[in-house]
Amino acid sequence: MIVKARQSKQAQSVQSGQKTGVDYNHPLFLSQSDVSGTQIISFQLAGVENYSIWYRSMRVALLGRNKLRLVNGSCKKEVFPEEMGNHWERVNIVVLSWLMNSVEKGLLGGIMYASNA
């Protein structure tokens, strides 16, 4: 009975597009709206003049998506099993693109070639 329940849950997970088996509370979970072209806050960082409000807005947006740990360094690739490596890379790139989309073009040089969010 327990085996059938596990198999059923795994089947539902695959059918819902969660082929990685990552729970929605996990920092590597990506929802359907978590895509690289998304601008997750309504304005861009212009420099020191709006850094405080940008920082607070970005922090709230990343916390709400459970992705702040990728930015602050507490969710590193090495922590996860090797088979999750490609998935970590994909999530990292999505978060990095959110950061790139949230700064003005003149500031992109500071993060354009970063390999980690």
N, CA, C and O atoms as a GROMACS GRO file, in nm:
protein
  468
    1MET      N    1   0.082  -0.119   0.000
    1MET     CA    2   0.000   0.000   0.000
    1MET      C    3   0.086   0.126   0.000
    1MET      O    4   0.060   0.220  -0.075
    2ILE      N    5   0.191   0.128   0.084
    2ILE     CA    6   0.279   0.244   0.092
    2ILE      C    7   0.355   0.262  -0.039
    2ILE      O    8   0.372   0.374  -0.086
    3VAL      N    9   0.400   0.151  -0.098
    3VAL     CA   10   0.472   0.157  -0.225
    3VAL      C   11   0.384   0.218  -0.333
    3VAL      O   12   0.431   0.302  -0.411
    4LYS      N   13   0.258   0.177  -0.341
    4LYS     CA   14   0.166   0.233  -0.440
    4LYS      C   15   0.145   0.382  -0.419
    4LYS      O   16   0.136   0.458  -0.515
    5ALA      N   17   0.136   0.424  -0.294
    5ALA     CA   18   0.118   0.567  -0.264
    5ALA      C   19   0.239   0.646  -0.309
    5ALA      O   20   0.224   0.756  -0.364
    6ARG      N   21   0.359   0.593  -0.287
    6ARG     CA   22   0.482   0.662  -0.330
    6ARG      C   23   0.487   0.670  -0.483
    6ARG      O   24   0.519   0.775  -0.539
    7GLN      N   25   0.455   0.559  -0.549
    7GLN     CA   26   0.456   0.558  -0.695
    7GLN      C   27   0.355   0.657  -0.750
    7GLN      O   28   0.383   0.725  -0.848
    8SER      N   29   0.239   0.664  -0.688
    8SER     CA   30   0.136   0.757  -0.732
    8SER      C   31   0.183   0.901  -0.715
    8SER      O   32   0.162   0.985  -0.803
    9LYS      N   33   0.246   0.930  -0.602
    9LYS     CA   34   0.296   1.065  -0.577
    9LYS      C   35   0.405   1.102  -0.677
    9LYS      O   36   0.408   1.214  -0.727
   10GLN      N   37   0.495   1.007  -0.708
   10GLN     CA   38   0.599   1.032  -0.806
   10GLN      C   39   0.539   1.056  -0.944
   10GLN      O   40   0.584   1.144  -1.017
   11ALA      N   41   0.438   0.979  -0.979
   11ALA     CA   42   0.372   0.997  -1.108
   11ALA      C   43   0.306   1.134  -1.117
   11ALA      O   44   0.315   1.201  -1.220
   12GLN      N   45   0.240   1.176  -1.010
   12GLN     CA   46   0.178   1.308  -1.008
   12GLN      C   47   0.284   1.417  -1.021
   12GLN      O   48   0.262   1.517  -1.089
   13SER      N   49   0.398   1.397  -0.956
   13SER     CA   50   0.507   1.494  -0.962
   13SER      C   51   0.557   1.510  -1.105
   13SER      O   52   0.578   1.622  -1.151
   14VAL      N   53   0.576   1.398  -1.175
   14VAL     CA   54   0.621   1.402  -1.314
   14VAL      C   55   0.515   1.465  -1.402
   14VAL      O   56   0.547   1.545  -1.490
   15GLN      N   57   0.389   1.430  -1.382
   15GLN     CA   58   0.281   1.485  -1.463
   15GLN      C   59   0.268   1.635  -1.445
   15GLN      O   60   0.229   1.706  -1.538
   16SER      N   61   0.299   1.686  -1.326
   16SER     CA   62   0.285   1.829  -1.302
   16SER      C   63   0.408   1.907  -1.346
   16SER      O   64   0.414   2.028  -1.325
   17GLY      N   65   0.505   1.840  -1.406
   17GLY     CA   66   0.622   1.910  -1.457
   17GLY      C   67   0.735   1.920  -1.357
   17GLY      O   68   0.835   1.986  -1.385
   18GLN      N   69   0.723   1.858  -1.244
   18GLN     CA   70   0.829   1.864  -1.144
   18GLN      C   71   0.919   1.742  -1.158
   18GLN      O   72   0.930   1.662  -1.066
   19LYS      N   73   0.983   1.727  -1.270
   19LYS     CA   74   1.064   1.610  -1.297
   19LYS      C   75   1.186   1.601  -1.207
   19LYS      O   76   1.244   1.494  -1.192
   20THR      N   77   1.225   1.711  -1.147
   20THR     CA   78   1.339   1.709  -1.058
   20THR      C   79   1.301   1.657  -0.921
   20THR      O   80   1.390   1.624  -0.842
   21GLY      N   81   1.174   1.649  -0.889
   21GLY     CA   82   1.130   1.605  -0.758
   21GLY      C   83   1.153   1.710  -0.651
   21GLY      O   84   1.157   1.676  -0.532
   22VAL      N   85   1.167   1.835  -0.689
   22VAL     CA   86   1.195   1.943  -0.596
   22VAL      C   87   1.063   1.997  -0.541
   22VAL      O   88   0.974   2.037  -0.616
   23ASP      N   89   1.051   1.997  -0.410
   23ASP     CA   90   0.933   2.048  -0.341
   23ASP      C   91   0.924   2.200  -0.359
   23ASP      O   92   1.026   2.266  -0.373
   24TYR      N   93   0.804   2.254  -0.358
   24TYR     CA   94   0.786   2.398  -0.380
   24TYR      C   95   0.848   2.484  -0.271
   24TYR      O   96   0.865   2.604  -0.290
   25ASN      N   97   0.881   2.427  -0.157
   25ASN     CA   98   0.950   2.501  -0.051
   25ASN      C   99   1.102   2.498  -0.066
   25ASN      O  100   1.173   2.565   0.009
   26HIS      N  101   1.151   2.421  -0.159
   26HIS     CA  102   1.294   2.405  -0.181
   26HIS      C  103   1.349   2.526  -0.257
   26HIS      O  104   1.280   2.577  -0.346
   27PRO      N  105   1.470   2.573  -0.225
   27PRO     CA  106   1.524   2.690  -0.296
   27PRO      C  107   1.549   2.666  -0.444
   27PRO      O  108   1.561   2.762  -0.520
   28LEU      N  109   1.555   2.541  -0.488
   28LEU     CA  110   1.576   2.513  -0.630
   28LEU      C  111   1.446   2.491  -0.707
   28LEU      O  112   1.449   2.454  -0.824
   29PHE      N  113   1.335   2.512  -0.642
   29PHE     CA  114   1.206   2.498  -0.710
   29PHE      C  115   1.185   2.617  -0.803
   29PHE      O  116   1.205   2.731  -0.763
   30LEU      N  117   1.145   2.590  -0.926
   30LEU     CA  118   1.108   2.694  -1.021
   30LEU      C  119   0.962   2.678  -1.057
   30LEU      O  120   0.919   2.571  -1.102
   31SER      N  121   0.885   2.783  -1.037
   31SER     CA  122   0.745   2.778  -1.079
   31SER      C  123   0.738   2.811  -1.228
   31SER      O  124   0.840   2.847  -1.288
   32GLN      N  125   0.622   2.798  -1.286
   32GLN     CA  126   0.606   2.826  -1.429
   32GLN      C  127   0.634   2.971  -1.463
   32GLN      O  128   0.669   3.002  -1.577
   33SER      N  129   0.618   3.061  -1.366
   33SER     CA  130   0.643   3.203  -1.392
   33SER      C  131   0.787   3.244  -1.365
   33SER      O  132   0.824   3.358  -1.391
   34ASP      N  133   0.868   3.154  -1.313
   34ASP     CA  134   1.009   3.184  -1.285
   34ASP      C  135   1.092   3.159  -1.411
   34ASP      O  136   1.149   3.052  -1.429
   35VAL      N  137   1.096   3.261  -1.496
   35VAL     CA  138   1.171   3.251  -1.621
   35VAL      C  139   1.272   3.364  -1.628
   35VAL      O  140   1.261   3.464  -1.558
   36SER      N  141   1.371   3.346  -1.714
   36SER     CA  142   1.483   3.439  -1.717
   36SER      C  143   1.448   3.580  -1.763
   36SER      O  144   1.515   3.675  -1.723
   37GLY      N  145   1.347   3.598  -1.843
   37GLY     CA  146   1.313   3.731  -1.893
   37GLY      C  147   1.230   3.815  -1.799
   37GLY      O  148   1.197   3.930  -1.830
   38THR      N  149   1.195   3.761  -1.685
   38THR     CA  150   1.106   3.829  -1.592
   38THR      C  151   1.176   3.943  -1.520
   38THR      O  152   1.291   3.930  -1.478
   39GLN      N  153   1.106   4.054  -1.505
   39GLN     CA  154   1.154   4.164  -1.421
   39GLN      C  155   1.076   4.153  -1.291
   39GLN      O  156   0.956   4.180  -1.288
   40ILE      N  157   1.144   4.114  -1.183
   40ILE     CA  158   1.072   4.080  -1.059
   40ILE      C  159   1.042   4.200  -0.970
   40ILE      O  160   0.967   4.188  -0.873
   41ILE      N  161   1.100   4.316  -1.000
   41ILE     CA  162   1.060   4.440  -0.932
   41ILE      C  163   1.027   4.542  -1.040
   41ILE      O  164   1.067   4.527  -1.155
   42SER      N  165   0.956   4.647  -1.002
   42SER     CA  166   0.899   4.739  -1.102
   42SER      C  167   0.993   4.850  -1.149
   42SER      O  168   0.954   4.930  -1.234
   43PHE      N  169   1.113   4.857  -1.096
   43PHE     CA  170   1.207   4.961  -1.138
   43PHE      C  171   1.349   4.905  -1.135
   43PHE      O  172   1.373   4.798  -1.078
   44GLN      N  173   1.441   4.978  -1.196
   44GLN     CA  174   1.579   4.931  -1.202
   44GLN      C  175   1.669   5.012  -1.109
   44GLN      O  176   1.641   5.128  -1.078
   45LEU      N  177   1.776   4.948  -1.066
   45LEU     CA  178   1.877   5.017  -0.987
   45LEU      C  179   1.947   5.118  -1.075
   45LEU      O  180   2.001   5.083  -1.180
   46ALA      N  181   1.946   5.244  -1.032
   46ALA     CA  182   2.011   5.351  -1.108
   46ALA      C  183   2.146   5.388  -1.049
   46ALA      O  184   2.231   5.445  -1.118
   47GLY      N  185   2.168   5.356  -0.925
   47GLY     CA  186   2.292   5.391  -0.855
   47GLY      C  187   2.262   5.413  -0.708
   47GLY      O  188   2.166   5.358  -0.654
   48VAL      N  189   2.346   5.495  -0.646
   48VAL     CA  190   2.330   5.518  -0.502
   48VAL      C  191   2.199   5.588  -0.469
   48VAL      O  192   2.148   5.573  -0.358
   49GLU      N  193   2.146   5.664  -0.562
   49GLU     CA  194   2.024   5.741  -0.535
   49GLU      C  195   1.901   5.655  -0.507
   49GLU      O  196   1.811   5.698  -0.435
   50ASN      N  197   1.895   5.534  -0.561
   50ASN     CA  198   1.779   5.449  -0.533
   50ASN      C  199   1.819   5.311  -0.481
   50ASN      O  200   1.738   5.217  -0.483
   51TYR      N  201   1.942   5.298  -0.435
   51TYR     CA  202   1.990   5.168  -0.389
   51TYR      C  203   1.909   5.114  -0.272
   51TYR      O  204   1.874   4.996  -0.271
   52SER      N  205   1.877   5.196  -0.174
   52SER     CA  206   1.806   5.148  -0.054
   52SER      C  207   1.671   5.087  -0.089
   52SER      O  208   1.638   4.978  -0.042
   53ILE      N  209   1.594   5.157  -0.170
   53ILE     CA  210   1.460   5.107  -0.206
   53ILE      C  211   1.473   4.986  -0.300
   53ILE      O  212   1.394   4.892  -0.291
   54TRP      N  213   1.573   4.989  -0.390
   54TRP     CA  214   1.597   4.876  -0.479
   54TRP      C  215   1.635   4.752  -0.398
   54TRP      O  216   1.583   4.643  -0.422
   55TYR      N  217   1.727   4.769  -0.303
   55TYR     CA  218   1.772   4.658  -0.220
   55TYR      C  219   1.655   4.595  -0.145
   55TYR      O  220   1.638   4.473  -0.143
   56ARG      N  221   1.574   4.680  -0.083
   56ARG     CA  222   1.459   4.629  -0.007
   56ARG      C  223   1.360   4.558  -0.098
   56ARG      O  224   1.310   4.450  -0.065
   57SER      N  225   1.330   4.617  -0.213
   57SER     CA  226   1.237   4.556  -0.309
   57SER      C  227   1.290   4.423  -0.363
   57SER      O  228   1.215   4.326  -0.373
   58MET      N  229   1.417   4.419  -0.396
   58MET     CA  230   1.478   4.297  -0.450
   58MET      C  231   1.481   4.189  -0.343
   58MET      O  232   1.454   4.072  -0.372
   59ARG      N  233   1.514   4.226  -0.222
   59ARG     CA  234   1.518   4.130  -0.111
   59ARG      C  235   1.381   4.068  -0.089
   59ARG      O  236   1.369   3.946  -0.072
   60VAL      N  237   1.277   4.151  -0.088
   60VAL     CA  238   1.140   4.101  -0.069
   60VAL      C  239   1.101   4.008  -0.184
   60VAL      O  240   1.043   3.902  -0.161
   61ALA      N  241   1.133   4.048  -0.307
   61ALA     CA  242   1.098   3.966  -0.424
   61ALA      C  243   1.170   3.831  -0.421
   61ALA      O  244   1.109   3.728  -0.450
   62LEU      N  245   1.297   3.831  -0.385
   62LEU     CA  246   1.373   3.706  -0.379
   62LEU      C  247   1.328   3.618  -0.262
   62LEU      O  248   1.322   3.496  -0.275
   63LEU      N  249   1.298   3.680  -0.149
   63LEU     CA  250   1.247   3.603  -0.035
   63LEU      C  251   1.113   3.538  -0.068
   63LEU      O  252   1.089   3.423  -0.033
   64GLY      N  253   1.028   3.611  -0.137
   64GLY     CA  254   0.897   3.558  -0.175
   64GLY      C  255   0.907   3.440  -0.270
   64GLY      O  256   0.818   3.355  -0.273
   65ARG      N  257   1.014   3.435  -0.347
   65ARG     CA  258   1.035   3.324  -0.440
   65ARG      C  259   1.130   3.218  -0.382
   65ARG      O  260   1.164   3.120  -0.449
   66ASN      N  261   1.172   3.239  -0.258
   66ASN     CA  262   1.265   3.148  -0.189
   66ASN      C  263   1.398   3.137  -0.262
   66ASN      O  264   1.456   3.028  -0.271
   67LYS      N  265   1.447   3.249  -0.316
   67LYS     CA  266   1.572   3.248  -0.392
   67LYS      C  267   1.681   3.336  -0.332
   67LYS      O  268   1.790   3.345  -0.389
   68LEU      N  269   1.656   3.400  -0.219
   68LEU     CA  270   1.756   3.488  -0.160
   68LEU      C  271   1.884   3.411  -0.126
   68LEU      O  272   1.993   3.467  -0.135
   69ARG      N  273   1.871   3.287  -0.088
   69ARG     CA  274   1.988   3.206  -0.052
   69ARG      C  275   2.084   3.187  -0.168
   69ARG      O  276   2.204   3.169  -0.146
   70LEU      N  277   2.035   3.190  -0.291
   70LEU     CA  278   2.125   3.179  -0.405
   70LEU      C  279   2.208   3.306  -0.420
   70LEU      O  280   2.321   3.301  -0.469
   71VAL      N  281   2.153   3.418  -0.380
   71VAL     CA  282   2.222   3.546  -0.393
   71VAL      C  283   2.319   3.569  -0.277
   71VAL      O  284   2.428   3.622  -0.297
   72ASN      N  285   2.280   3.531  -0.156
   72ASN     CA  286   2.367   3.558  -0.041
   72ASN      C  287   2.472   3.450  -0.018
   72ASN      O  288   2.549   3.458   0.077
   73GLY      N  289   2.476   3.349  -0.103
   73GLY     CA  290   2.581   3.248  -0.097
   73GLY      C  291   2.556   3.131  -0.005
   73GLY      O  292   2.643   3.045   0.010
   74SER      N  293   2.440   3.123   0.056
   74SER     CA  294   2.414   3.012   0.148
   74SER      C  295   2.352   2.891   0.078
   74SER      O  296   2.323   2.790   0.142
   75CYS      N  297   2.331   2.900  -0.052
   75CYS     CA  298   2.276   2.789  -0.130
   75CYS      C  299   2.372   2.761  -0.246
   75CYS      O  300   2.345   2.798  -0.361
   76LYS      N  301   2.482   2.696  -0.215
   76LYS     CA  302   2.587   2.671  -0.314
   76LYS      C  303   2.567   2.536  -0.382
   76LYS      O  304   2.507   2.444  -0.326
   77LYS      N  305   2.617   2.527  -0.502
   77LYS     CA  306   2.604   2.406  -0.581
   77LYS      C  307   2.663   2.284  -0.510
   77LYS      O  308   2.608   2.174  -0.520
   78GLU      N  309   2.772   2.303  -0.439
   78GLU     CA  310   2.842   2.193  -0.373
   78GLU      C  311   2.758   2.126  -0.264
   78GLU      O  312   2.784   2.011  -0.227
   79VAL      N  313   2.658   2.196  -0.212
   79VAL     CA  314   2.575   2.144  -0.104
   79VAL      C  315   2.481   2.034  -0.154
   79VAL      O  316   2.438   1.948  -0.077
   80PHE      N  317   2.448   2.036  -0.283
   80PHE     CA  318   2.349   1.945  -0.339
   80PHE      C  319   2.415   1.822  -0.399
   80PHE      O  320   2.532   1.826  -0.437
   81PRO      N  321   2.340   1.713  -0.409
   81PRO     CA  322   2.393   1.592  -0.474
   81PRO      C  323   2.434   1.623  -0.618
   81PRO      O  324   2.379   1.713  -0.682
   82GLU      N  325   2.529   1.548  -0.668
   82GLU     CA  326   2.583   1.572  -0.802
   82GLU      C  327   2.474   1.572  -0.910
   82GLU      O  328   2.482   1.650  -1.005
   83GLU      N  329   2.375   1.485  -0.895
   83GLU     CA  330   2.269   1.478  -0.997
   83GLU      C  331   2.182   1.603  -1.000
   83GLU      O  332   2.106   1.623  -1.096
   84MET      N  333   2.191   1.687  -0.898
   84MET     CA  334   2.115   1.814  -0.896
   84MET      C  335   2.196   1.930  -0.954
   84MET      O  336   2.146   2.042  -0.962
   85GLY      N  337   2.320   1.903  -0.994
   85GLY     CA  338   2.409   2.008  -1.043
   85GLY      C  339   2.353   2.087  -1.160
   85GLY      O  340   2.357   2.210  -1.158
   86ASN      N  341   2.301   2.018  -1.260
   86ASN     CA  342   2.245   2.088  -1.376
   86ASN      C  343   2.123   2.171  -1.338
   86ASN      O  344   2.103   2.280  -1.391
   87HIS      N  345   2.042   2.119  -1.249
   87HIS     CA  346   1.924   2.193  -1.205
   87HIS      C  347   1.966   2.318  -1.127
   87HIS      O  348   1.907   2.425  -1.145
   88TRP      N  349   2.066   2.306  -1.040
   88TRP     CA  350   2.117   2.422  -0.967
   88TRP      C  351   2.165   2.528  -1.065
   88TRP      O  352   2.136   2.646  -1.048
   89GLU      N  353   2.239   2.486  -1.168
   89GLU     CA  354   2.289   2.579  -1.270
   89GLU      C  355   2.174   2.655  -1.336
   89GLU      O  356   2.182   2.777  -1.355
   90ARG      N  357   2.068   2.584  -1.369
   90ARG     CA  358   1.954   2.648  -1.435
   90ARG      C  359   1.888   2.750  -1.344
   90ARG      O  360   1.857   2.861  -1.387
   91VAL      N  361   1.865   2.713  -1.219
   91VAL     CA  362   1.803   2.806  -1.124
   91VAL      C  363   1.894   2.926  -1.101
   91VAL      O  364   1.847   3.040  -1.095
   92ASN      N  365   2.024   2.902  -1.088
   92ASN     CA  366   2.121   3.010  -1.069
   92ASN      C  367   2.116   3.109  -1.185
   92ASN      O  368   2.119   3.230  -1.163
   93ILE      N  369   2.108   3.059  -1.307
   93ILE     CA  370   2.104   3.146  -1.425
   93ILE      C  371   1.975   3.226  -1.429
   93ILE      O  372   1.977   3.344  -1.466
   94VAL      N  373   1.864   3.167  -1.391
   94VAL     CA  374   1.737   3.240  -1.386
   94VAL      C  375   1.748   3.356  -1.286
   94VAL      O  376   1.708   3.468  -1.317
   95VAL      N  377   1.801   3.328  -1.168
   95VAL     CA  378   1.815   3.433  -1.066
   95VAL      C  379   1.913   3.540  -1.112
   95VAL      O  380   1.889   3.659  -1.092
   96LEU      N  381   2.023   3.499  -1.173
   96LEU     CA  382   2.119   3.596  -1.225
   96LEU      C  383   2.055   3.685  -1.331
   96LEU      O  384   2.083   3.805  -1.336
   97SER      N  385   1.970   3.629  -1.414
   97SER     CA  386   1.902   3.710  -1.516
   97SER      C  387   1.804   3.808  -1.451
   97SER      O  388   1.789   3.920  -1.500
   98TRP      N  389   1.739   3.767  -1.342
   98TRP     CA  390   1.652   3.861  -1.269
   98TRP      C  391   1.732   3.981  -1.220
   98TRP      O  392   1.688   4.095  -1.230
   99LEU      N  393   1.852   3.953  -1.167
   99LEU     CA  394   1.938   4.062  -1.120
   99LEU      C  395   1.980   4.152  -1.235
   99LEU      O  396   1.979   4.274  -1.222
  100MET      N  397   2.017   4.092  -1.347
  100MET     CA  398   2.058   4.171  -1.463
  100MET      C  399   1.943   4.255  -1.516
  100MET      O  400   1.964   4.368  -1.562
  101ASN      N  401   1.822   4.202  -1.511
  101ASN     CA  402   1.705   4.277  -1.557
  101ASN      C  403   1.666   4.389  -1.462
  101ASN      O  404   1.584   4.474  -1.498
  102SER      N  405   1.722   4.390  -1.343
  102SER     CA  406   1.682   4.488  -1.242
  102SER      C  407   1.781   4.602  -1.224
  102SER      O  408   1.768   4.681  -1.130
  103VAL      N  409   1.881   4.611  -1.311
  103VAL     CA  410   1.975   4.723  -1.304
  103VAL      C  411   1.981   4.793  -1.439
  103VAL      O  412   1.959   4.733  -1.544
  104GLU      N  413   2.010   4.922  -1.434
  104GLU     CA  414   2.022   4.998  -1.559
  104GLU      C  415   2.144   4.951  -1.638
  104GLU      O  416   2.237   4.894  -1.582
  105LYS      N  417   2.142   4.975  -1.768
  105LYS     CA  418   2.247   4.925  -1.857
  105LYS      C  419   2.386   4.970  -1.816
  105LYS      O  420   2.483   4.895  -1.831
  106GLY      N  421   2.397   5.090  -1.764
  106GLY     CA  422   2.527   5.141  -1.722
  106GLY      C  423   2.588   5.065  -1.605
  106GLY      O  424   2.709   5.073  -1.583
  107LEU      N  425   2.507   4.993  -1.532
  107LEU     CA  426   2.556   4.917  -1.416
  107LEU      C  427   2.573   4.768  -1.446
  107LEU      O  428   2.620   4.692  -1.361
  108LEU      N  429   2.536   4.725  -1.565
  108LEU     CA  430   2.542   4.583  -1.599
  108LEU      C  431   2.684   4.526  -1.596
  108LEU      O  432   2.703   4.408  -1.569
  109GLY      N  433   2.783   4.610  -1.624
  109GLY     CA  434   2.921   4.563  -1.626
  109GLY      C  435   2.963   4.498  -1.496
  109GLY      O  436   3.048   4.408  -1.495
  110GLY      N  437   2.904   4.541  -1.386
  110GLY     CA  438   2.939   4.485  -1.256
  110GLY      C  439   2.888   4.344  -1.234
  110GLY      O  440   2.941   4.273  -1.148
  111ILE      N  441   2.788   4.300  -1.311
  111ILE     CA  442   2.733   4.165  -1.291
  111ILE      C  443   2.725   4.083  -1.419
  111ILE      O  444   2.690   3.965  -1.415
  112MET      N  445   2.756   4.144  -1.532
  112MET     CA  446   2.739   4.078  -1.661
  112MET      C  447   2.813   3.945  -1.670
  112MET      O  448   2.761   3.849  -1.727
  113TYR      N  449   2.932   3.938  -1.616
  113TYR     CA  450   3.012   3.817  -1.631
  113TYR      C  451   3.018   3.734  -1.503
  113TYR      O  452   3.103   3.645  -1.491
  114ALA      N  453   2.930   3.761  -1.410
  114ALA     CA  454   2.924   3.681  -1.287
  114ALA      C  455   2.877   3.540  -1.321
  114ALA      O  456   2.790   3.522  -1.407
  115SER      N  457   2.933   3.441  -1.254
  115SER     CA  458   2.890   3.304  -1.280
  115SER      C  459   2.787   3.256  -1.178
  115SER      O  460   2.716   3.159  -1.202
  116ASN      N  461   2.780   3.324  -1.065
  116ASN     CA  462   2.682   3.289  -0.962
  116ASN      C  463   2.596   3.410  -0.930
  116ASN      O  464   2.642   3.524  -0.932
  117ALA      N  465   2.469   3.382  -0.901
  117ALA     CA  466   2.379   3.489  -0.864
  117ALA      C  467   2.427   3.552  -0.735
  117ALA      O  468   2.366   3.646  -0.685
   0.00000   0.00000   0.00000
